[in-house]
């Protein structure tokens, strides 16, 4: 193996010397010139050192020399989650002794977790990315940041937030993935000013406080970072549940988008109009069902090429997430493109009564309705081959809420699935899988 890890690390160390979020870019073309250079470096390193990509290029008769920049990237076939699962060891692009961290994907789609090994320069890149994201949101050394996400069990997210916060010099509280009561205690006793966590959990923490006669808006929390769940619709408006969180805590909610395979986060700025792409860390493509690029604003699957990863680098990795790119200059002055909210998962797309529906869209409507204590979506095939959707809801007032749920779903999505009210115990049995680390809010029996 011809390892160029040290050369790659030197490139990574140079990143902070140039602020690629600078406000002095005159056009998106200026950003593409930077990406062209960094992409060529990334391809040379990856194809030289990763057995998977070396064999992929040979099998398809490809040469790195034929790719002169982002515009030529379409020559390379997509990499899938199945590729990572079947050929995991072939993706390693550094010497085994250079691996300092093991990450596992969250396996939310029913597949087994994939292993992603990280070098020391990958951790430096991770910290650099998260520091930049935090600074964009407005976090600084004077903040106390409570991380309500697991930093153990080989999760990347909690580790990334922790490393980024340390680089800023903030006071870090590793609250982890405990109960609402534990998190509320942490927030109260540490003088927290920022929370990072899944919106549904942050909402639960606030509800716990209110039920116990406390006021979340009096805690001193000034910013909330939403991870793992979309908080906006396709028009970039806050979803009802997200609005409730802001009102409950008296603090603005900032959206971020990331995944283990990306090793990069897209964070909103103060304008909160999409997650800015860091052009020196990742290349984003939005493609249709045929793999062709869609124009800016068009909806399609997110395909990523994280730049500068040395442990297990990826080229054109299909995320399965459905979103869109915004290329107009942001109100903050930056000209970096932004990615919209994740509208759903490609493999979770449902055809129901002639309409395309994503389970996440249904849940985003229901979770914002007062009195709904939990909800999940189940899909089954009908005898005629079409999809049938069942919405399971936990509530103390089913007779009152059913009409409200129907009206809200019809107003936002137009088609209404069959609604079934279940107990909290039944909900836990449906959504908690012993081999999964996250609740399964979409159960697919198709």
C-alpha positions in Angstrom: 0.0 0.0 0.0 1.4 3.4 -1.0 0.3 5.5 1.9 0.3 9.3 1.4 -1.4 10.0 4.8 1.3 12.5 5.9 0.8 14.5 2.7 -2.9 14.5 3.2 -2.6 15.6 6.8 -0.5 18.6 5.7 -3.3 19.6 3.4 -5.7 19.4 6.3 -3.6 21.6 8.5 -3.7 24.2 5.8 -7.5 24.4 5.8 -7.9 26.8 8.7 -5.4 29.2 7.1 -8.0 30.1 4.5 -11.6 30.9 5.4 -13.6 29.3 2.7 -16.7 30.8 4.2 -15.3 34.3 3.5 -17.6 36.9 2.2 -15.3 38.0 -0.6 -16.2 35.3 -3.2 -17.6 37.0 -6.3 -19.3 33.9 -7.7 -20.0 30.2 -7.2 -17.4 29.6 -10.0 -14.7 30.8 -7.6 -15.7 28.1 -5.1 -15.7 25.4 -7.9 -12.1 26.3 -8.7 -11.1 25.5 -5.2 -13.1 22.2 -5.2 -11.5 21.1 -8.5 -8.0 21.3 -7.1 -9.0 19.6 -3.8 -11.0 16.9 -5.6 -8.0 15.9 -7.8 -5.9 15.6 -4.7 -8.6 13.5 -3.1 -9.0 11.2 -6.1 -5.3 10.6 -6.4 -4.9 9.7 -2.8 -8.1 7.5 -2.7 -7.5 5.5 -5.9 -3.9 5.0 -5.0 -4.5 3.8 -1.4 -8.1 2.3 -1.3 -8.3 -1.2 -2.8 -12.0 -0.8 -3.3 -11.6 2.3 -5.5 -8.5 1.0 -7.2 -10.5 -2.1 -8.3 -13.5 0.1 -9.2 -11.5 2.3 -11.5 -9.8 -0.7 -13.1 -13.1 -2.5 -13.6 -14.7 0.5 -15.3 -11.6 1.5 -17.3 -11.3 4.8 -15.5 -8.3 6.9 -15.0 -7.8 9.6 -12.4 -6.1 11.7 -15.1 -9.4 11.9 -17.0 -11.1 13.7 -14.2 -10.1 17.4 -14.2 -12.6 18.6 -11.7 -16.1 18.5 -10.3 -17.7 18.6 -13.8 -16.1 15.2 -14.6 -17.1 13.5 -11.4 -20.1 11.9 -13.1 -17.7 9.4 -14.8 -17.3 7.6 -11.5 -20.0 5.1 -10.5 -21.9 5.6 -7.2 -20.8 3.9 -4.0 -23.6 2.5 -1.9 -24.1 1.4 1.7 -24.2 -2.1 0.4 -20.7 -1.6 -1.0 -19.5 -0.5 2.5 -21.1 -3.5 4.1 -19.8 -6.1 1.6 -16.3 -4.8 1.1 -15.7 -2.9 4.3 -12.0 -3.8 4.7 -11.2 -2.8 1.1 -12.1 0.9 1.8 -9.2 1.3 4.2 -6.7 3.7 2.7 -4.1 4.1 5.4 -1.9 1.7 7.3 -3.9 -0.2 10.0 -1.5 1.2 12.6 -2.6 4.8 11.6 -6.2 4.1 12.6 -7.0 5.8 15.9 -10.8 5.7 16.1 -13.6 3.3 15.1 -17.0 4.6 14.1 -20.1 2.7 13.3 -23.0 4.0 11.3 -26.4 4.2 13.1 -28.1 1.6 10.8 -31.5 3.4 10.8 -32.7 1.8 7.6 -32.7 -1.8 8.6 -29.1 -2.6 7.5 -26.3 -3.6 9.8 -24.0 -0.8 11.0 -21.0 -0.2 8.8 -17.5 0.4 10.2 -15.7 3.6 9.4 -12.1 3.7 10.6 -10.5 7.1 11.2 -6.9 8.4 11.2 -5.6 11.1 13.4 -5.9 13.6 10.5 -9.6 12.5 10.1 -10.2 13.5 13.7 -8.4 16.8 13.1 -10.7 17.3 10.1 -13.8 16.4 12.1 -12.9 18.9 14.8 -12.2 21.6 12.2 -15.5 21.1 10.5 -17.5 21.2 13.8 -15.7 24.2 15.0 -16.6 26.0 11.8 -20.2 24.9 12.1 -20.5 26.1 15.7 -18.9 29.4 14.9 -21.4 30.0 12.1 -24.2 29.4 14.5 -22.7 31.9 17.0 -21.1 29.7 19.7 -17.9 30.9 21.3 -15.6 30.3 24.2 -18.0 31.8 26.7 -20.6 29.1 26.1 -21.4 26.0 28.0 -22.5 23.4 25.5 -24.6 20.4 26.6 -24.3 17.5 24.1 -27.4 15.4 24.3 -26.1 12.7 22.0 -24.1 9.5 22.7 -20.3 9.9 22.6 -19.9 6.2 23.3 -20.9 3.0 21.3 -18.8 4.2 18.4 -21.1 7.1 17.5 -19.4 9.8 15.4 -21.8 12.6 16.2 -21.2 13.1 19.9 -17.4 12.8 19.3 -17.5 15.5 16.5 -19.5 18.0 18.7 -17.1 17.4 21.6 -14.0 17.9 19.5 -15.4 21.0 17.8 -16.4 22.6 21.1 -13.0 22.0 22.5 -11.4 23.8 19.5 -13.6 26.8 20.2 -12.7 26.7 23.9 -16.3 26.2 25.1 -17.2 24.4 28.3 -18.4 21.0 27.2 -21.0 18.9 29.0 -21.1 15.3 27.8 -24.7 14.6 28.8 -25.0 11.6 26.4 -28.3 9.8 25.6 -29.9 9.7 29.1 -33.5 10.4 30.2 -35.3 13.7 30.0 -34.9 14.0 33.8 -31.1 13.5 33.6 -30.7 16.0 30.9 -32.8 18.6 32.7 -30.6 18.2 35.7 -27.4 18.6 33.6 -28.8 21.7 32.0 -29.7 23.3 35.3 -26.6 22.4 37.2 -23.9 23.3 34.6 -25.1 26.8 33.6 -25.8 25.6 30.1 -26.2 28.2 27.3 -26.4 25.9 24.3 -28.0 22.5 23.7 -27.2 20.1 20.9 -29.6 17.2 20.4 -32.4 15.5 18.5 -35.4 17.9 18.5 -37.8 15.3 19.8 -35.5 14.7 22.8 -35.1 18.5 23.4 -38.9 18.8 23.3 -39.2 15.9 25.8 -36.8 17.6 28.2 -38.8 20.8 28.0 -42.0 19.0 28.6 -40.5 17.2 31.6 -39.5 20.6 33.1 -43.0 22.0 32.6 -44.7 19.0 34.1 -42.5 19.5 37.2 -43.3 23.2 37.6 -40.1 24.4 35.9 -39.7 26.9 33.0 -37.2 25.9 30.3 -37.1 29.5 29.0 -35.6 30.6 32.3 -32.5 28.4 32.1 -30.3 30.7 30.1 -30.3 28.6 27.0 -29.7 31.0 24.1 -29.2 28.6 21.2 -30.4 25.1 20.3 -28.7 22.9 17.7 -31.0 20.4 16.1 -29.3 17.1 15.0 -30.6 14.0 13.4 -34.1 15.2 12.5 -35.4 17.8 10.0 -37.0 20.9 11.5 -38.0 22.6 8.3 -40.3 21.9 5.3 -39.4 22.2 1.6 -40.1 26.0 1.9 -37.6 26.3 4.8 -40.3 27.1 7.2 -40.1 25.7 10.7 -42.2 22.6 11.3 -44.9 22.9 14.0 -42.9 20.7 16.5 -39.8 22.9 15.9 -41.9 26.0 16.6 -43.1 24.5 19.8 -39.5 23.9 20.9 -38.5 27.5 20.2 -41.5 28.8 22.2 -40.8 26.3 25.0 -37.2 27.2 25.5 -37.3 30.8 24.4 -34.3 30.2 22.1 -33.8 29.9 18.3 -33.4 26.4 16.8 -30.6 25.9 14.3 -30.7 23.0 11.8 -27.6 20.9 11.0 -27.4 17.9 8.6 -24.7 15.2 8.7 -24.0 11.5 8.6 -21.2 9.2 9.7 -20.2 8.6 6.0 -20.1 12.4 5.3 -17.8 13.1 8.2 -19.0 16.7 7.6 -21.8 18.8 8.9 -23.9 21.4 7.1 -24.9 24.1 9.5 -27.3 27.0 9.2 -26.0 30.5 9.6 -28.0 33.3 11.4 -30.3 33.6 8.4 -31.4 30.0 8.9 -32.1 29.3 5.3 -30.3 26.0 4.6 -27.1 24.4 5.7 -24.0 25.9 4.2 -21.7 23.5 2.3 -18.0 23.7 3.3 -16.5 23.5 -0.2 -13.1 22.5 1.1 -14.5 19.5 2.9 -17.2 18.0 0.7 -18.7 17.9 -2.7 -22.5 17.6 -3.0 -24.5 16.3 -5.9 -28.3 16.1 -6.2 -29.3 13.3 -8.6 -32.6 11.9 -10.0 -33.7 8.3 -10.2 -31.5 7.8 -13.3 -28.4 9.2 -11.6 -28.5 12.5 -13.6 -28.0 15.8 -11.9 -31.0 17.9 -11.2 -30.9 21.7 -11.5 -30.5 23.9 -8.4 -33.7 23.8 -6.4 -34.7 20.4 -7.9 -35.4 17.6 -5.5 -33.3 14.4 -5.6 -30.9 12.1 -3.8 -27.9 13.5 -2.0 -24.6 12.1 -3.2 -21.5 13.1 -1.4 -17.7 13.1 -1.9 -16.0 14.0 1.4 -12.7 15.6 0.6 -9.5 15.0 2.6 -10.5 11.9 4.5 -7.6 9.5 4.9 -8.9 6.5 6.8 -11.8 5.4 4.7 -12.3 8.0 1.9 -15.4 7.8 -0.2 -16.2 9.0 -3.8 -19.8 9.6 -4.9 -21.5 7.9 -1.9 -25.3 7.6 -2.3 -26.8 8.7 1.0 -30.4 7.8 0.3 -31.5 11.2 1.6 -33.8 13.3 -0.5 -33.1 17.1 -0.5 -32.2 20.0 -2.8 -29.5 22.6 -3.3 -29.8 26.4 -3.0 -27.2 28.3 -4.9 -28.4 31.9 -4.6 -26.3 34.0 -2.3 -27.3 33.8 1.3 -28.5 36.9 3.2 -25.5 36.5 5.4 -23.3 37.4 2.4 -21.8 34.0 1.8 -21.9 32.5 -1.7 -21.4 28.9 -0.6 -24.3 26.7 -1.7 -26.7 25.5 0.9 -28.5 22.2 1.3 -32.2 22.2 2.2 -33.9 20.0 4.8 -34.0 16.2 4.3 -37.5 15.6 2.9 -37.3 11.8 3.3 -35.4 8.6 2.5 -35.3 7.3 -1.0 -36.0 3.7 0.1 -38.9 5.0 2.2 -40.8 6.8 -0.5 -44.4 5.6 -0.6 -47.1 5.7 -3.3 -50.4 6.3 -1.6 -53.7 7.2 -3.3 -51.7 8.5 -6.3 -49.5 10.7 -4.2 -45.8 10.3 -3.3 -45.5 10.4 0.5 -42.5 10.2 2.9 -43.1 8.8 6.4 -41.1 11.7 7.8 -43.5 14.2 6.3 -46.4 12.5 8.0 -44.6 12.4 11.3 -43.5 16.0 11.1 -47.2 17.1 10.9 -48.4 14.8 13.8 -45.5 15.5 16.2 -46.5 19.2 16.2 -50.0 18.5 17.5 -50.5 19.1 21.2 -51.5 15.9 22.9 -49.6 13.6 20.7 -47.1 11.7 22.9 -45.6 9.5 20.2 -46.2 8.4 16.6 -44.8 6.0 14.0 -45.7 5.0 10.5 -46.1 1.4 9.1 -46.2 0.5 5.4 -47.5 -2.7 3.9 -48.2 -3.9 0.4 -51.8 -4.3 -0.7 -53.0 -7.2 -2.8 -52.9 -5.0 -5.9 -49.3 -4.1 -5.3 -49.9 -0.5 -4.1 -48.7 0.8 -0.7 -50.9 1.0 2.4 -50.0 3.3 5.2 -50.9 3.1 8.9 -50.2 5.9 11.4 -49.9 4.7 15.0 -50.4 7.4 17.6 -50.0 7.5 21.4 -52.4 10.0 23.1 -54.5 10.3 26.2 -57.3 11.9 24.2 -57.8 9.9 21.0 -61.4 10.9 20.5 -60.5 14.6 20.5 -57.3 14.3 18.5 -58.3 12.1 15.6 -60.2 14.8 13.8 -57.3 17.3 14.5 -54.8 14.9 13.1 -56.9 14.2 10.0 -57.3 17.9 9.3 -53.7 18.7 9.8 -52.4 15.9 7.6 -55.0 16.7 4.9 -53.9 20.3 4.9 -50.2 19.6 4.6 -50.0 16.3 2.7 -53.5 15.9 1.2 -53.8 12.1 1.7 -54.6 10.7 5.1 -53.4 7.2 6.2 -55.4 4.9 8.5 -55.0 6.2 12.0 -54.7 3.7 14.9 -54.3 4.8 18.5 -52.1 2.6 20.7 -50.7 2.5 24.2 -47.3 3.8 25.2 -46.2 0.2 25.8 -47.3 -0.9 22.3 -45.5 2.1 20.8 -42.2 1.1 22.6 -42.6 -2.5 21.3 -43.1 -1.2 17.8 -40.3 1.3 17.7 -37.5 -0.1 19.9 -35.5 -2.8 18.1 -32.9 -4.6 20.3 -30.3 -4.4 17.6 -30.9 -0.8 16.7 -29.5 2.3 18.4 -32.3 4.6 17.4 -36.1 4.4 17.6 -37.6 3.0 14.3 -40.4 5.4 13.6 -40.9 3.9 10.1 -41.7 0.2 10.0 -41.6 -1.2 6.5 -43.3 -4.5 5.8 -43.4 -4.1 2.0 
